[in-house]
Amino acid sequence: MVSSMSSKLVFSIIPFPEWRREIAPLWLMDGRHRTIPPIINGHGQMQYVGRELFKGIVLFPIAAEYEGERIAWTSVYNISSTALRVRGIYVLPEYRSNGIGRAMVEYALGLWPAPWRMCYMYARESNVERYKRWGFEVVPGCLVRSCDEARMPDEAGIILMRKQMNQEEAVHGSQWRGVA
């Protein structure tokens, strides 16, 4: 990330309705998605069920601001008592390739102490190499799946990725806590 930009970047947890409204234009950019479903089952991931689903989940909708303008959004929530899910990383096109998405994910993961030790995300095939550089790996045995039932066979799909969290990342991510 350009150092002058990183010194002006502020991350904050925002109300979910505000987050959802602000990311709507980005969500529709590729024209395929009309809604964001609340939860997607994670192909064999341990996940809360029944009443625990609503009592046990903590969601952090996150926004990044640069010079007073919101330029990026993501969210993170726990899918079990030991695993998290990063959901959607949206950076306005004119701010991409500056390390904002990666810094935002580091901030998000830094919000969670032990016992959370694994983070999952669904990645578009076109972003897999980027997320590998961030420390994620494709979950062994998972196949690419469609992110839209109506997709054409030649369109990219999504695949489940994971990242082992460690204390070092929690400390690194926590540097952003005092900024917002």
FENVEN-V949282 format. One line per field, one symbol per residue. ss: DSSP state (A for helix, B for strand, O for the rest). phi: phi as a letter, one per 30 degrees, with the letter a starting at -180 (. if undefined). burial: # if it has 16 or more other C-alpha atoms within 10 Angstrom, else .. Layout:
BEGIN
ss = ???
phi = ???
burial = ???
END
This chain:
BEGIN
ss = OOAAAAOOBBBBBOOAAAAAAAAAAAAOOOOOOOOOOOOOOOOOOOOOOAAAAAAAOOBBBBBBBBOOBBBBBBBBBBOOOOBBBBBBBBBOAAAOOOOAAAAAAAAAAAOOOOOOOBBBBBBBAAAAAAAAAOOOBBOOOOOOBOOOOOOOOOOOOBBBBBBBOOAAAAAAAAOOOOOO
phi = .ddddddcdbcacbdeededdddeddddedicccbcddbcdchiddbebhdeecdcccccdbbccbhicdbababbbdcadbbcbdbibcbeedcdicideddddddedddcdecdbbbcacbdedceddddddjdbddeidcdbdcaecddedddcbbdbbbddbdeddddddddeddd
burial = ........#####.....##.##..##...................##........#.########...###########..#########........###########.#...#########...#..#....###.....#.##.........#######.#....##.##.#....
END
